[in-house]
Amino acid sequence: MERIDVRSLTMEGRQMLRQMVVRLRKQSGMSVKELAKVSGAHPTTIKGWLARARTEGEKGL
């Protein structure tokens, strides 16, 4: 998938993307690199989302 600037998405779009990434990680155990490829977000962004989900739960996203 082509890289996207997550900041250009609507608030709702960003929320949906974050939730999708976290659920994919939980359900399939995909690596950060794979999640970045599927979502189009940068791996550093993915790492931040996953860290926040670990500490605050999905509602923290």
C-alpha positions as CSV (number, residue, x, y, z in Angstrom):
1,M,0.0,0.0,0.0
2,E,1.1,3.5,-0.7
3,R,2.4,5.5,2.3
4,I,-0.1,8.0,3.6
5,D,0.2,11.0,5.8
6,V,-2.1,10.0,8.7
7,R,-2.4,13.6,9.6
8,S,-4.3,14.2,6.4
9,L,-7.1,11.9,7.4
10,T,-10.2,13.0,9.3
11,M,-10.3,12.5,13.0
12,E,-12.7,9.5,12.4
13,G,-10.4,8.1,9.7
14,R,-7.4,8.2,12.0
15,Q,-9.4,6.5,14.8
16,M,-10.5,3.7,12.5
17,L,-7.0,3.2,11.2
18,R,-5.5,3.0,14.7
19,Q,-8.2,0.5,15.8
20,M,-7.6,-1.6,12.7
21,V,-3.9,-1.7,13.3
22,V,-4.2,-2.7,17.0
23,R,-6.8,-5.4,16.2
24,L,-4.7,-6.8,13.4
25,R,-1.7,-7.0,15.8
26,K,-3.8,-8.8,18.5
27,Q,-5.5,-11.2,16.1
28,S,-2.7,-12.1,13.7
29,G,0.5,-11.1,15.5
30,M,1.7,-9.2,12.4
31,S,5.0,-7.4,12.7
32,V,5.2,-3.6,12.8
33,K,6.7,-3.7,9.3
34,E,3.7,-5.8,8.0
35,L,1.2,-3.5,9.7
36,A,2.9,-0.5,8.2
37,K,2.7,-2.1,4.7
38,V,-1.0,-3.0,5.1
39,S,-2.1,0.3,6.7
40,G,0.2,2.7,4.7
41,A,1.3,4.4,8.0
42,H,4.9,4.8,8.9
43,P,6.4,2.1,11.2
44,T,7.3,4.7,13.9
45,T,3.6,5.8,13.9
46,I,2.5,2.1,14.3
47,K,4.9,1.6,17.2
48,G,3.5,4.6,18.9
49,W,-0.1,3.4,18.5
50,L,0.8,0.0,19.8
51,A,2.6,1.4,22.8
52,R,-0.3,3.7,23.7
53,A,-2.7,0.8,23.3
54,R,-0.6,-1.3,25.7
55,T,-0.5,1.4,28.3
56,E,-4.0,3.0,28.0
57,G,-6.0,0.4,26.2
58,E,-7.8,0.8,22.9
59,K,-9.8,3.7,24.3
60,G,-6.6,5.6,24.7
61,L,-6.2,5.7,21.0
